[in-house]
């Protein structure tokens, strides 16, 4: 699995239908209409996300490594 920054992951989520709901500090919260799932992506410049967090966010969003 390649490393991705929060900015890159947010862009991927937006391409797959997720919408930015709100921003609080450095955390961008995404959601989909009709879904109770909310995903919080930490965006700290171009720092890569840790692998465990990246895997968790992708799993919750219904995406996999190939979507990156």
N, C-alpha and C positions, 0 to 999 in steps of 0.2 A: 504494500500500500504506500502510495506516495504521500509526502507531507503537503498539507494545504493550509493556507492562512484563513482566518475568519472571513476576510473580504471575499476570497475565492469561493468559499463554501456558501456564503450568502448569495452570491451570483448564481451558483448551481441551483440552490433552492428556488430562487426566483424563476429560473428557467423551467422548473418542474411544477410551477403553479402555486408556490408558497408566497404569501404576501407579508410585507413588513407591517406589523401591528403597532409597535411602539419601540422607543429607544430610551433606555435608562442607563446613563453613564456610557460604559463601553459595551453593554449587552443589547443586542438587537433581538427582539422577540418576533418570531414568525408564526403564522397560523394559516389555516385553510378554512374557507367557508364550509360549514356543515361538519367540521371535525373539532372535537374538543382538545386535540393535541396542540400544545404550544411549545415551540423550540427556541431556546435562548442560545444565541451564538455570541461568544465573546470576540470582539474585534479589537485587537491591540496592534494596530499598524499592520505590518506584514509578518508578524511573528507566527510561526506555524502552530496549529492546534496540536495538542497531545493526542497520541494515537487512540487511547481509550475513549476520550471525549468525541473524537471524530467518528469512531465506529458506532458509538451510542447514538449520536445525532443522525447518522445515516440510517441506522436501523429504525429509529423512531419515525423518520421521514419516509420509510419504505423504499429507500434507494440502496445501491451497493457500490462497490469500488469502481465498477465500469462506468457509472454515471459521472464520475469525476473527470 
